[in-house]
Amino acid sequence: MDNRDEFPILKRGLYANHAAISPWPRVTAQAVSDFAEENCLLGPEKYARWLLRETRLRQRLALMLNAPSPNDIALLKNTTEGICTVANGIDWSSGDNVVLPLGEFPSNRLPWLALQRQGVEVREVDIRHTADPEAALLTRIDEHTRLLSVSAVQWTDGLRLKLEVLGAACKQAGTLFFVDAIQHLGALQMNVQNNGIDFLAADGHKWLLAPEGIAVFYCSKNAREQLRLNQHGWRAGKDVRVQHPGGWRVPRIKLASFRPP
Ligand SMILES: Cc1ncc(COP(=O)(O)O)c(C=O)c1O
């Protein structure tokens, strides 16, 4: 099959992808409509299978990012939620600073600026009027820099930063390294370990050709120890089991059986 058949939108003319919200290929539309149909006909009867699919998705995302383990991967609703999880999860002290390029997408700017009320300085660095954007960022890192946050590919002009250079320098400085990868994943390869990335977030609705509302979030084991969870859900524990104060329990779902072979 010609890959173009996957994109009926092409019948309407030439589609120039500008990496905002991609049109769905047929395979995406089919997966969403199959799931809607299943819910219509069966409700959550196949819930165990949903959990298995979730586990498999995290495994595949771990492979895609070269993350050490699927346990380093969480599914969130969008890139912004990933950024906010970090911005609101670090135990900031007054006098800390965050470094980021000037002109980042608002999702990778506003959550950091909001930290100013906790005494955190936000250093927005002009990386456009220089021959060496990585050096421009790194010269603004000092002993009070807790975190460097960049988009892997800039949303305005497609500027691609050398993540391995930034990650290595962050490691040396003891600075956390956050990457917004929404403009990168699906079009370019990613290796969180080689690039020294502590946190990465990306929604699927650009080059990954997924619907809006599902995002990958990577957090290295080491960085996890510095992160406080600010949203607690009923599935946050290891055991998917709900206990009522009256003593009854929702039957335990055997997680072991969800592990794919
Ligand atoms: C670089 C960048 N970061 C974040 C976002 C917003 O992502 P989300 O809607 O997944 O929060 C966009 C959307 O265009 C973007 O280009």
Ligand as a Chemical Component Dictionary entry (heavy atoms), coordinates in Angstrom:
data_LIG
# 
_chem_comp.id                   LIG 
_chem_comp.type                 NON-POLYMER 
_chem_comp.pdbx_formal_charge   0 
_chem_comp.three_letter_code    LIG 
# 
loop_
_chem_comp_atom.comp_id 
_chem_comp_atom.atom_id 
_chem_comp_atom.alt_atom_id 
_chem_comp_atom.type_symbol 
_chem_comp_atom.charge 
_chem_comp_atom.model_Cartn_x 
_chem_comp_atom.model_Cartn_y 
_chem_comp_atom.model_Cartn_z 
_chem_comp_atom.pdbx_ordinal 
LIG C1 C1 C 0 7.723  23.252 21.617 1  
LIG C2 C2 C 0 6.323  23.018 22.090 2  
LIG N1 N1 N 0 6.116  22.701 23.377 3  
LIG C3 C3 C 0 4.872  22.468 23.839 4  
LIG C4 C4 C 0 3.769  22.562 23.016 5  
LIG C5 C5 C 0 2.412  22.316 23.609 6  
LIG O1 O1 O 0 2.237  20.990 23.794 7  
LIG P1 P1 P 0 0.992  20.348 24.565 8  
LIG O2 O2 O 0 -0.238 20.822 23.879 9  
LIG O3 O3 O 0 1.242  18.897 24.391 10 
LIG O4 O4 O 0 1.055  20.764 25.995 11 
LIG C6 C6 C 0 3.933  22.891 21.665 12 
LIG C7 C7 C 0 2.777  22.972 20.760 13 
LIG O5 O5 O 0 2.822  23.443 19.656 14 
LIG C8 C8 C 0 5.244  23.126 21.193 15 
LIG O6 O6 O 0 5.476  23.438 19.907 16 
# 
loop_
_chem_comp_bond.comp_id 
_chem_comp_bond.atom_id_1 
_chem_comp_bond.atom_id_2 
_chem_comp_bond.value_order 
_chem_comp_bond.pdbx_ordinal 
LIG C1 C2 SING 1  
LIG C2 N1 SING 2  
LIG C2 C8 DOUB 3  
LIG N1 C3 DOUB 4  
LIG C3 C4 SING 5  
LIG C4 C5 SING 6  
LIG C4 C6 DOUB 7  
LIG C5 O1 SING 8  
LIG O1 P1 SING 9  
LIG P1 O2 DOUB 10 
LIG P1 O3 SING 11 
LIG P1 O4 SING 12 
LIG C6 C7 SING 13 
LIG C6 C8 SING 14 
LIG C7 O5 DOUB 15 
LIG C8 O6 SING 16 
# 
